[in-house]
Amino acid sequence: MTAAQNNTVYSEDLAGIEVGSTAICDVQGEAGVLTYRGHSVEELAAKPFIDVAWLVLFGDWPDAGRQSALHDYLARHRRLTESEVNLLRALPTALHPMLMLQSVVPALAVPDAATETFSADAVAGLFIAAKIPSLLAAWHRLSQGLDIIPPNPALSPNADFLQMFHGCAATPQQISTLDAAQILQMEHSFNVSTFAGRICASTEAPLQSVIAASVGTLFGVLHGGADQAALEMARDIGSADKAAAYVAECLANKVKIMGMGHREYRVVDPRAKVLKPMAQALCTAGESRQLLETLCAVEAACQQEFAKRGKQIRANVEFYKGAVFHSLGIPDQYFTALFTMARVFGWVAHYLEFKPDSRLIRPRAKYVGK
């Protein structure tokens, strides 16, 4: 037994235990700071999506040539092949979009990287990143009995997604809103889905398997699925005037309030600071306004109740993100899938960082049996 094994720290959830190093993203939970490659997310949310994707993936800002290369590669591979469409048609139409992605991503045939400017691993990752928006848009159209809309290579990734999804061109405000929201959730250090992918990558599994492992992990309501769960909670509550009673009942019965609090942040989630004003600017009428008012009332009631207990709790990025997506006409069941569209760039970045010096991840278990 090594000295390191003699001094092993036991933790059921690995909280506070460093299990690797990264130069991609820094989460300073006590200060409420989140940076990608040294740049704050508040700054990055106003940048072009394609530039931030390059920064996360490769560590520097792209010049015009690199920006064009990334745009062109993603645009070239967004179109679904006949076999990919047939694969979608073979799946049950009631399948949740996240389960669809977890089923289809491993079946994607990654192209030969010999003629590409990117490395073989980057080609594989970017190919999957290019396909995910088209798979989601096509899945939505097929489930509604509508024709699949082909991609438009001239459009930016999120503008093209909205057009493929809805069948009509998005407004500049809708595009900028989705760009900002996707940048905010592109990366978050060793979050659960990224670490799941890292574990899978340590076995030298192909990147399709790595991304599928991350997709499955992100689907959980204690991770990425909280965005859908939070908005459904607001819809179930019904109106802002019922929020305080709902919060009191949840706390009395030890029921988790989805989207409130975060494992990392002891102060406000910096991403929520950007998303909440976006939601308030967008959700001004109809159901969107009612849902947002209910969410705001839930957050206020939570803060009041926890303050009585000498604690602070604030909304995380998932809490208001659903309201933003709802204002863009995205159905609830697609919220976490849109998270995947953004976070896949972070997953690929970690794969590229980890693979050259990877080691098989094999923790020890504390045996408590007979």
Disulfide bonds with the S-S distance in Angstrom:
none
